[in-house]
Amino acid sequence: MKFQVDRSDFHKAIATVESIIPAREIRSIISNILIEAEKDRVVLTATDLEMGIKTSIPVKTQEKGKITLPAKKLSQAIREFRGGEILFQSDNEDRITVQDASGVSKARITLMGTPADEYPVIPTLDDSKYTSFPVAVATEMIRKTGYSMAEEDARYVFNGLYIINEGKKVSFVATDGRRLSKVTREFPEALAFKDGVILPNKAVKELQKVMDASEEGRIAFDDRERRIYFQLGGVNLITKLIDGQFPDYNQVIPRKLDSFVKLTRTGLETSLRQVAVMAAEPSRQVRLTFGGNALSIAAATPDIGEAQDTLGTEYGGEEVTIAFNSNYLLDVLKIVGTDDIELGFSSASAPAMVKDPDDPEFIAVVMPMKI
């Protein structure tokens, strides 16, 4: 194998695929990247056995071939190498050398690889199985729901993003059991699965890295193997789905709330950040007291200090105090696109809701804490 490639483009392609490789994988075949030199391009592939990612860039190929190389060392070597164009070649002993293609620099890096036939096979689907989806819309939907996904919850169905479509209406839902977010949009085409699917947390995060709103997206579904396939510009991402029944999120969403208070997003966010400095760890609890046309926000840590702030509101009902994890409220406020929000509640123990008046298809539910 021998090819000439722009160093910056090559490093960017390596960075695109290497991020899915688990940090704990050392000297394992899946700690490597598969590199395949074809006629006028090089294809890079990585996998963690649950998910696979593939991308390609144009190169000047002199000899076709393929090899796997340790991802972290390869990335470091290409990132630090001097020169704009590099010459990349392998020998019969699965060893590669990297040199300056112009010959100006005498630097040379040698890296040992392993045969490509030992690398796990990444599944593919026929192009006819794919349908298009709006990348810009999907990006926004992930941004408005992804923060509610659990990370490593024992209830594994919470560790992902639930996607369900009714005709062309597609909903993204995420919950970690303490908060929930849901957004619905209409797609040009119905997605390929009839029942809802749960996209793993890690796959969602990788999608966010590679989705470019200016490019077309395509998606396919393999029901038998329980995999979803994405084509995003020059990147292909394949992931297994989380098996299990996603909870009935409609039971969590309050059907009726006694009060809705209008607030400015920036005002509430600023106040929460100031007061949360004194919130006790790890609960990060802040207490919101509504009454007398005002919202009082307070937090305290015993033997350290306390903080309080007050915002004006139009709420004139009976005084009620509700405690929340401040981070959960701040996470919602960061993704709301308007400067006005509505905070709905019924009691100190019932779920509260944050709504964006400009986006009726988005809701965020936050569970209160015990005071």
C-alpha positions as CSV (number, residue, x, y, z in Angstrom):
1,M,0.0,0.0,0.0
2,K,1.3,3.4,-0.9
3,F,-0.5,6.8,-1.2
4,Q,0.1,10.5,-1.0
5,V,-2.4,12.6,1.1
6,D,-2.9,16.0,2.6
7,R,-1.8,15.7,6.2
8,S,-4.5,18.0,7.6
9,D,-7.3,16.1,5.7
10,F,-5.9,12.7,6.8
11,H,-5.7,13.8,10.5
12,K,-9.3,15.1,10.3
13,A,-10.5,11.8,8.9
14,I,-8.6,9.8,11.6
15,A,-10.2,12.0,14.3
16,T,-13.6,11.4,12.9
17,V,-13.4,7.7,13.3
18,E,-11.1,7.2,16.3
19,S,-13.5,8.9,18.8
20,I,-15.7,5.7,19.1
21,I,-12.8,3.5,20.2
22,P,-13.0,2.9,24.0
23,A,-10.1,4.4,25.9
24,R,-9.7,1.2,27.8
25,E,-8.9,-0.8,24.7
26,I,-5.1,-1.2,24.6
27,R,-3.4,-3.6,22.2
28,S,-6.7,-5.0,21.0
29,I,-7.7,-5.2,17.3
30,I,-10.6,-2.8,18.0
31,S,-8.1,-0.2,19.3
32,N,-6.9,0.0,15.7
33,I,-8.2,1.8,12.6
34,L,-8.7,-0.1,9.4
35,I,-7.1,1.8,6.5
36,E,-7.9,0.8,3.0
37,A,-6.2,2.4,0.0
38,E,-8.4,2.2,-3.1
39,K,-8.0,3.7,-6.6
40,D,-8.3,7.4,-5.7
41,R,-9.3,7.4,-2.1
42,V,-8.5,6.0,1.3
43,V,-11.2,4.6,3.5
44,L,-10.9,4.7,7.3
45,T,-13.0,2.5,9.6
46,A,-13.3,2.1,13.4
47,T,-15.6,0.0,15.6
48,D,-16.2,-0.8,19.3
49,L,-18.3,-3.9,18.2
50,E,-21.5,-2.1,19.0
51,M,-21.0,0.8,16.6
52,G,-19.0,1.3,13.5
53,I,-18.0,4.5,11.7
54,K,-16.4,4.9,8.3
55,T,-15.2,7.8,6.2
56,S,-13.0,8.4,3.1
57,I,-10.9,11.1,1.6
58,P,-9.3,11.6,-1.8
59,V,-5.6,10.5,-2.1
60,K,-3.1,9.9,-4.8
61,T,-2.8,6.1,-4.7
62,Q,0.3,4.4,-6.1
63,E,-0.4,1.0,-4.6
64,K,-3.7,-0.4,-3.3
65,G,-3.8,-2.2,0.0
66,K,-5.1,-2.3,3.5
67,I,-3.8,-2.5,7.1
68,T,-4.9,-1.8,10.6
69,L,-3.0,0.6,12.9
70,P,-3.2,1.6,16.5
71,A,-5.6,4.6,16.5
72,K,-4.1,6.8,19.2
73,K,-0.5,6.5,18.0
74,L,-1.5,7.0,14.4
75,S,-3.5,10.1,15.3
76,Q,-0.6,11.6,17.3
77,A,1.9,10.8,14.6
78,I,-0.1,12.5,11.8
79,R,-1.0,15.4,14.0
80,E,2.6,16.2,14.9
81,F,4.2,15.4,11.5
82,R,5.7,18.3,9.6
83,G,4.7,19.0,6.0
84,G,1.5,19.6,4.1
85,E,1.6,16.4,2.0
86,I,2.7,13.1,3.4
87,L,3.7,9.8,1.8
88,F,2.1,6.8,3.5
89,Q,3.3,3.3,2.6
90,S,3.4,-0.2,4.1
91,D,5.7,-3.2,3.6
92,N,5.2,-6.9,3.6
93,E,5.6,-7.1,7.4
94,D,2.6,-4.9,8.3
95,R,4.8,-1.9,9.0
96,I,4.0,1.5,7.7
97,T,6.2,4.5,7.2
98,V,5.2,8.2,7.1
99,Q,7.4,10.7,5.2
100,D,7.2,14.2,3.8
101,A,6.0,13.8,0.2
102,S,8.0,16.8,-0.9
103,G,11.3,15.5,0.5
104,V,12.0,18.8,2.2
105,S,11.8,17.3,5.7
106,K,13.9,14.2,6.4
107,A,11.6,13.2,9.3
108,R,10.3,9.6,9.2
109,I,7.9,7.7,11.4
110,T,7.5,3.9,11.4
111,L,4.5,2.3,13.0
112,M,3.7,-1.4,13.4
113,G,0.2,-2.6,12.3
114,T,-1.7,-5.9,12.0
115,P,-3.2,-7.6,9.0
116,A,-6.5,-6.2,7.8
117,D,-8.2,-9.6,7.6
118,E,-8.2,-9.8,11.4
119,Y,-10.4,-6.7,11.7
120,P,-14.2,-7.2,12.5
121,V,-16.4,-6.9,9.4
122,I,-18.6,-3.8,9.4
123,P,-22.1,-4.7,8.1
124,T,-23.6,-2.8,5.1
125,L,-27.0,-2.4,3.6
126,D,-28.1,-1.9,0.0
127,D,-28.6,1.7,-1.0
128,S,-32.2,1.0,-1.8
129,K,-32.9,0.5,1.9
130,Y,-32.1,4.1,2.7
131,T,-34.5,7.1,3.0
132,S,-33.6,10.8,3.3
133,F,-34.0,12.8,6.4
134,P,-33.4,16.6,7.2
135,V,-30.1,16.8,9.0
136,A,-30.6,20.3,10.2
137,V,-34.0,19.3,11.8
138,A,-32.5,16.2,13.4
139,T,-29.6,18.1,14.8
140,E,-32.0,20.6,16.5
141,M,-34.1,17.7,17.8
142,I,-31.1,16.0,19.4
143,R,-30.0,19.3,20.9
144,K,-33.4,19.8,22.5
145,T,-33.6,16.3,24.0
146,G,-30.1,14.7,24.3
147,Y,-29.3,16.4,27.6
148,S,-32.0,14.3,29.3
149,M,-30.5,10.9,28.4
150,A,-29.0,8.9,31.2
151,E,-25.3,8.0,31.0
152,E,-25.0,4.6,32.8
153,D,-28.3,3.9,34.4
154,A,-29.1,0.4,35.5
155,R,-32.4,0.9,33.6
156,Y,-30.6,0.5,30.3
157,V,-33.5,1.8,28.2
158,F,-32.9,5.2,29.7
159,N,-29.3,5.3,28.3
160,G,-30.4,6.4,24.9
161,L,-32.7,8.5,22.7
162,Y,-36.2,7.2,21.8
163,I,-37.2,7.8,18.2
164,I,-40.8,7.2,17.1
165,N,-42.7,8.2,14.0
166,E,-46.4,8.3,13.1
167,G,-46.4,8.8,9.4
168,K,-44.1,11.7,8.7
169,K,-44.4,13.1,12.3
170,V,-41.2,12.1,14.1
171,S,-40.7,12.5,17.9
172,F,-37.4,12.3,19.8
173,V,-37.8,11.6,23.5
174,A,-35.2,11.3,26.3
175,T,-35.4,10.7,30.0
176,D,-33.2,9.7,32.9
177,G,-36.1,9.2,35.3
178,R,-35.7,12.6,36.9
179,R,-36.4,14.7,33.8
180,L,-37.8,14.3,30.4
181,S,-37.7,16.1,27.1
182,K,-39.7,15.6,23.9
183,V,-39.8,17.4,20.6
184,T,-41.8,16.6,17.5
185,R,-41.2,17.6,13.9
186,E,-42.6,16.7,10.5
187,F,-40.1,15.0,8.1
188,P,-40.4,14.9,4.3
189,E,-40.4,11.1,4.4
190,A,-41.5,8.6,7.0
191,L,-38.7,6.8,8.7
192,A,-38.0,3.1,8.0
193,F,-39.2,1.7,11.3
194,K,-42.8,1.4,12.4
195,D,-42.2,0.9,16.1
196,G,-40.0,3.2,18.3
197,V,-36.3,2.5,18.5
198,I,-33.8,3.5,21.2
199,L,-30.5,4.9,19.9
200,P,-27.6,4.4,22.4
201,N,-26.3,7.5,24.1
202,K,-22.8,7.0,22.6
203,A,-24.2,6.8,19.1
204,V,-26.2,10.0,19.6
205,K,-23.1,11.8,20.7
206,E,-21.1,10.6,17.7
207,L,-24.0,11.7,15.4
208,Q,-23.8,15.2,16.8
209,K,-20.1,15.3,15.9
210,V,-20.5,14.3,12.3
211,M,-23.9,15.8,11.4
212,D,-23.5,18.8,9.1
213,A,-26.7,20.8,8.5
214,S,-25.6,21.7,5.0
215,E,-25.4,18.1,3.9
216,E,-28.1,15.5,3.1
217,G,-28.7,12.7,5.5
218,R,-29.9,9.2,4.8
219,I,-31.1,6.5,7.2
220,A,-31.8,2.8,7.0
221,F,-33.1,0.2,9.5
222,D,-32.3,-3.5,9.8
223,D,-35.1,-5.0,11.9
224,R,-33.6,-8.5,12.0
225,E,-30.2,-7.4,13.3
226,R,-31.6,-4.4,15.3
227,R,-29.3,-1.9,13.7
228,I,-29.6,1.6,12.3
229,Y,-27.4,2.9,9.5
230,F,-26.7,6.6,8.8
231,Q,-25.1,8.2,5.8
232,L,-24.0,11.7,6.5
233,G,-22.0,13.4,3.8
234,G,-18.8,11.4,3.6
235,V,-19.4,9.5,6.9
236,N,-21.2,6.2,7.5
237,L,-22.3,5.4,11.0
238,I,-23.8,2.0,12.0
239,T,-25.0,1.2,15.5
240,K,-26.9,-1.5,17.3
241,L,-30.0,-0.4,19.1
242,I,-30.9,-0.7,22.8
243,D,-33.3,-3.6,23.2
244,G,-36.1,-3.1,25.6
245,Q,-39.4,-1.2,26.2
246,F,-39.1,2.5,26.5
247,P,-41.3,3.8,29.4
248,D,-44.7,5.3,28.6
249,Y,-43.5,8.9,28.6
250,N,-47.0,10.2,28.2
251,Q,-47.8,9.2,31.8
252,V,-45.0,11.4,33.0
253,I,-46.0,14.5,31.0
254,P,-48.6,16.5,33.1
255,R,-51.9,16.7,31.4
256,K,-53.0,19.7,33.3
257,L,-51.0,22.2,35.4
258,D,-52.6,24.7,37.9
259,S,-50.3,27.5,37.1
260,F,-48.0,28.8,34.3
261,V,-45.6,31.6,35.1
262,K,-44.0,33.6,32.3
263,L,-40.3,34.4,32.8
264,T,-37.4,35.7,30.8
265,R,-35.0,32.9,30.0
266,T,-31.8,35.0,30.5
267,G,-33.1,36.5,33.8
268,L,-34.0,33.1,35.2
269,E,-30.7,31.6,34.0
270,T,-28.6,34.4,35.5
271,S,-30.4,34.1,38.8
272,L,-30.1,30.4,39.0
273,R,-26.4,30.5,38.2
274,Q,-25.8,33.1,41.0
275,V,-27.8,31.3,43.6
276,A,-26.6,27.8,42.7
277,V,-23.1,28.7,43.8
278,M,-24.3,28.0,47.3
279,A,-26.3,24.9,46.5
280,A,-25.3,21.8,48.4
281,E,-23.4,19.0,46.6
282,P,-24.2,16.7,45.1
283,S,-28.0,17.5,44.9
284,R,-27.4,21.1,43.6
285,Q,-30.8,21.9,45.1
286,V,-32.4,25.3,44.7
287,R,-35.7,26.3,46.1
288,L,-38.2,28.3,44.0
289,T,-40.9,30.1,45.9
290,F,-43.8,31.6,43.9
291,G,-46.1,34.2,45.5
292,G,-46.9,37.9,45.7
293,N,-46.1,38.5,42.0
294,A,-42.5,37.4,42.6
295,L,-40.3,34.4,42.3
296,S,-37.7,33.9,45.1
297,I,-34.8,31.6,44.3
298,A,-32.7,30.4,47.2
299,A,-30.0,27.8,48.0
300,A,-27.9,27.0,51.0
301,T,-25.1,24.7,52.2
302,P,-24.9,24.2,55.9
303,D,-21.8,25.7,57.6
304,I,-20.7,27.3,54.3
305,G,-23.3,29.9,53.2
306,E,-26.5,30.7,51.4
307,A,-27.7,32.8,48.4
308,Q,-31.0,34.3,47.3
309,D,-32.4,36.3,44.5
310,T,-35.9,37.6,43.5
311,L,-37.5,38.0,40.0
312,G,-40.8,39.8,39.3
313,T,-43.6,37.7,37.9
314,E,-47.4,37.9,37.3
315,Y,-48.1,35.0,39.7
316,G,-50.6,36.0,42.3
317,G,-51.8,32.6,43.6
318,E,-51.1,30.9,46.9
319,E,-47.5,30.8,47.9
320,V,-45.8,27.5,46.8
321,T,-42.1,26.4,47.2
322,I,-40.7,23.8,44.9
323,A,-37.1,22.4,45.0
324,F,-35.2,21.4,41.9
325,N,-31.8,20.3,40.9
326,S,-30.4,23.6,39.5
327,N,-28.5,21.8,36.7
328,Y,-31.7,20.3,35.4
329,L,-33.3,23.7,35.0
330,L,-30.2,25.2,33.5
331,D,-29.9,22.4,31.0
332,V,-33.4,23.3,29.7
333,L,-32.7,27.0,29.6
334,K,-29.5,26.5,27.5
335,I,-31.4,24.9,24.6
336,V,-34.5,27.1,24.5
337,G,-34.4,29.3,21.4
338,T,-36.4,32.3,22.7
339,D,-36.0,34.7,25.5
340,D,-39.4,34.0,27.0
341,I,-40.3,30.7,28.7
342,E,-43.3,29.4,30.7
343,L,-42.8,27.4,33.9
344,G,-45.8,25.3,34.8
345,F,-46.5,23.6,38.1
346,S,-49.2,22.3,40.4
347,S,-47.6,21.5,43.7
348,A,-44.3,21.0,45.5
349,S,-44.4,17.3,44.7
350,A,-45.8,17.2,41.2
351,P,-43.7,17.3,38.0
352,A,-43.1,20.8,36.6
353,M,-42.9,21.7,32.9
354,V,-40.8,24.2,31.0
355,K,-42.3,25.3,27.6
356,D,-41.1,27.5,24.8
357,P,-43.9,29.7,23.6
358,D,-42.3,29.8,20.1
359,D,-42.1,26.0,19.9
360,P,-45.3,24.2,21.0
361,E,-43.9,20.9,19.9
362,F,-41.2,21.0,22.5
363,I,-41.7,20.2,26.2
364,A,-39.4,19.6,29.1
365,V,-40.5,18.0,32.4
366,V,-38.5,18.2,35.6
367,M,-39.2,16.2,38.7
368,P,-39.1,18.2,42.0
369,M,-36.9,17.3,44.9
370,K,-37.8,16.8,48.6
371,I,-37.2,19.8,50.7
